Amino acid sequence: MRNPLLYLALPLALLSSCGADTSPANSPAAAPAAAAPAPASAAVAAAQALADSLVALPTAEPADKAAARRYAQFVATWQDSDLDASVKEHPVVRSGWARYRYVLRTVARSRGLPRVQPEDVATWNGLAGRCETVATMLLALTQEPNVTATQALPTLLGFEGGTGQARFAAERHMKYLLHPQTRNQ
């Protein structure tokens, strides 16, 4: 028979590390990893590579190109800030950036679909704008001194929630465009 305490121990262990105020980089165990390349530059390079690939697409609209460049700028500003690593590398922030990337890729992928109408273009442009709005809210944290992960959590959750809503809307609209009976074409 399984021990019911084991079912409670794992979720509690996972939740105990959420929103921690101390950075794992400050622990003595992280000292040997100091020679590793900085993750900030890797994140910035990945964001720039995504932006470059979206700009290079033949179906990319000027709005898509501008949104991709702004995304790369947001990531660079976030990673170059003086925030503690526990805030910059928080799982909620990583999830928010992933959702932002999904929206940008979905918008770029939708441009070449045969059933796209002008109202769809307005919808897609609005989704990128929603992501930019919540990213601007996130970047406001870089102006505050000595912000801990616990203090920043409401803003981080707002960023993740805003990009999550945009991702859901992008996914729903893409399914609508890909459905065989959309606009009977």
C-alpha positions as CSV (number, residue, x, y, z in Angstrom):
1,M,0.0,0.0,0.0
2,R,1.3,3.5,-0.9
3,N,2.0,6.0,1.8
4,P,-0.4,9.0,1.4
5,L,2.2,11.3,2.9
6,L,4.3,10.8,-0.2
7,Y,1.5,12.4,-2.3
8,L,1.7,15.5,-0.2
9,A,5.5,15.7,0.1
10,L,6.3,16.3,-3.5
11,P,3.8,19.2,-4.2
12,L,4.9,20.8,-0.9
13,A,8.6,20.5,-1.8
14,L,7.9,22.1,-5.2
15,L,5.9,24.9,-3.7
16,S,8.5,25.6,-1.0
17,S,10.9,26.9,-3.7
18,C,8.4,29.1,-5.5
19,G,8.9,32.8,-4.8
20,A,12.1,32.3,-2.8
21,D,13.9,35.5,-1.9
22,T,17.3,34.0,-2.1
23,S,19.1,33.4,-5.3
24,P,20.5,29.9,-6.0
25,A,23.5,31.7,-7.5
26,N,24.4,33.0,-4.0
27,S,24.6,29.5,-2.6
28,P,28.0,27.8,-2.0
29,A,27.0,25.0,-4.3
30,A,26.9,27.4,-7.2
31,A,30.5,28.5,-6.9
32,P,31.9,25.9,-9.4
33,A,29.4,27.0,-12.0
34,A,30.9,30.5,-12.1
35,A,33.0,29.6,-15.1
36,A,29.9,28.7,-17.1
37,P,28.7,31.3,-19.7
38,A,26.2,33.8,-18.4
39,P,22.6,32.8,-19.0
40,A,21.6,36.4,-19.6
41,S,23.6,36.6,-22.8
42,A,22.2,33.3,-24.0
43,A,18.6,34.5,-23.4
44,V,19.4,37.8,-25.2
45,A,21.0,35.9,-28.1
46,A,18.0,33.6,-28.4
47,A,15.6,36.5,-28.4
48,Q,17.6,38.3,-31.1
49,A,17.8,35.1,-33.1
50,L,14.0,34.7,-32.9
51,A,13.5,38.3,-33.9
52,D,15.9,38.0,-36.8
53,S,14.1,34.8,-38.0
54,L,10.7,36.5,-37.8
55,V,11.9,39.6,-39.6
56,A,13.4,37.4,-42.4
57,L,10.1,35.7,-43.2
58,P,8.8,36.6,-46.6
59,T,5.2,36.9,-45.3
60,A,6.2,39.1,-42.4
61,E,4.2,42.3,-42.1
62,P,5.9,45.6,-40.9
63,A,3.9,45.2,-37.7
64,D,5.4,41.7,-37.2
65,K,8.9,43.0,-37.7
66,A,8.4,45.8,-35.3
67,A,6.9,43.5,-32.7
68,A,9.8,41.0,-33.0
69,R,12.3,43.7,-32.6
70,R,10.5,45.1,-29.5
71,Y,10.4,41.6,-28.0
72,A,14.2,41.3,-28.4
73,Q,14.6,44.7,-26.9
74,F,12.4,43.8,-23.9
75,V,14.4,40.7,-23.2
76,A,17.7,42.5,-23.5
77,T,16.5,45.2,-21.1
78,W,15.2,42.7,-18.7
79,Q,18.4,40.6,-18.7
80,D,20.7,43.6,-18.5
81,S,18.9,45.0,-15.5
82,D,20.3,45.0,-12.0
83,L,17.6,42.8,-10.6
84,D,18.4,39.8,-8.6
85,A,18.7,36.5,-10.4
86,S,15.8,35.1,-8.3
87,V,13.6,37.7,-10.0
88,K,15.0,37.6,-13.5
89,E,15.1,33.8,-13.8
90,H,11.8,33.2,-11.9
91,P,9.7,30.3,-13.4
92,V,6.8,32.7,-13.9
93,V,8.9,35.0,-15.9
94,R,10.3,32.2,-18.1
95,S,6.7,31.1,-18.7
96,G,5.6,34.6,-19.7
97,W,8.5,35.0,-22.2
98,A,7.6,31.6,-23.7
99,R,4.0,32.6,-24.1
100,Y,5.1,35.9,-25.7
101,R,7.3,33.9,-28.2
102,Y,4.4,31.7,-29.0
103,V,2.2,34.6,-29.8
104,L,4.8,36.1,-32.1
105,R,5.4,32.8,-33.9
106,T,1.7,32.2,-34.3
107,V,1.1,35.7,-35.7
108,A,3.9,35.2,-38.2
109,R,2.6,31.8,-39.2
110,S,-0.9,33.1,-39.7
111,R,0.1,35.7,-42.3
112,G,0.4,33.2,-45.1
113,L,-3.0,31.4,-44.6
114,P,-5.4,31.7,-47.5
115,R,-8.5,32.6,-45.3
116,V,-7.0,35.7,-43.6
117,Q,-9.2,38.7,-43.9
118,P,-8.5,42.4,-42.8
119,E,-10.3,41.8,-39.5
120,D,-8.0,38.9,-38.8
121,V,-5.0,41.2,-39.3
122,A,-6.3,43.6,-36.8
123,T,-6.8,40.8,-34.3
124,W,-3.2,39.5,-34.8
125,N,-1.8,43.0,-34.4
126,G,-3.7,43.5,-31.2
127,L,-2.3,40.3,-29.7
128,A,1.2,41.4,-30.1
129,G,0.2,44.8,-28.6
130,R,-1.2,43.0,-25.6
131,C,2.1,41.2,-25.0
132,E,4.0,44.5,-25.4
133,T,1.8,46.2,-22.8
134,V,2.4,43.5,-20.1
135,A,6.1,43.4,-21.0
136,T,6.3,47.2,-20.3
137,M,4.6,46.5,-17.0
138,L,7.3,43.9,-16.2
139,L,10.1,46.2,-17.2
140,A,8.9,48.7,-14.6
141,L,10.4,46.4,-12.0
142,T,13.9,47.2,-13.3
143,Q,13.5,50.8,-11.9
144,E,12.8,49.7,-8.4
145,P,15.8,49.1,-6.1
146,N,16.3,45.8,-4.2
147,V,13.2,44.0,-5.4
148,T,12.9,40.5,-4.1
149,A,11.0,37.7,-5.8
150,T,8.3,37.8,-3.2
151,Q,7.8,41.5,-3.7
152,A,7.8,41.2,-7.5
153,L,5.5,38.2,-7.6
154,P,2.2,40.2,-8.3
155,T,3.9,41.9,-11.2
156,L,5.4,38.7,-12.5
157,L,2.0,36.9,-12.3
158,G,0.4,39.9,-14.1
159,F,3.0,39.5,-16.9
160,E,2.4,35.7,-17.1
161,G,-1.4,36.1,-17.0
162,G,-1.4,38.8,-19.7
163,T,0.8,36.8,-22.1
164,G,-1.2,33.7,-21.3
165,Q,-4.4,35.5,-22.3
166,A,-2.8,36.6,-25.6
167,R,-1.5,33.1,-26.2
168,F,-5.0,31.6,-25.6
169,A,-6.5,34.2,-28.0
170,A,-3.9,33.5,-30.7
171,E,-4.4,29.7,-30.3
172,R,-8.2,30.1,-30.6
173,H,-8.0,32.4,-33.6
174,M,-5.5,30.1,-35.4
175,K,-7.9,27.1,-34.8
176,Y,-10.7,29.2,-36.3
177,L,-8.6,30.0,-39.4
178,L,-7.5,26.4,-39.9
179,H,-11.0,25.0,-39.5
180,P,-12.3,23.6,-42.8
181,Q,-15.6,25.4,-42.6
182,T,-14.3,28.9,-41.8
183,R,-15.8,31.3,-44.3
184,N,-16.8,28.3,-46.5
185,Q,-13.7,28.4,-48.6
